[in-house]
Amino acid sequence: MARPSGARGGAQPASVITAVVQQGPVISEVDVQTDGGIVTATITTGSIKHLKLAVGSQVLALIKSSDVVIATLRNANHDAP
């Protein structure tokens, strides 16, 4: 699979679309099976049509995040602050 223009980073294996859920005329969801598990992406319905995405399509999942939220669970072995 060729790397899309503008993509950066090391070698990334192709991922496979496992589900396409069209929720509305503008926004839909796509489930992508990656080496790390299933990632659900929100994508425009127009992009799904333009890219001809369907179950079984090979894609490159590039993950971009501006925020990461980390939470802890109370553990019976530790006192909560």
Summary of the structure (lengths in Angstrom):
residues: 81
radius of gyration: 17.0
end to end distance: 50.1
largest distance: 53.2
contacts: 140
relative contact order: 0.23
helix: 7%
strand: 32%
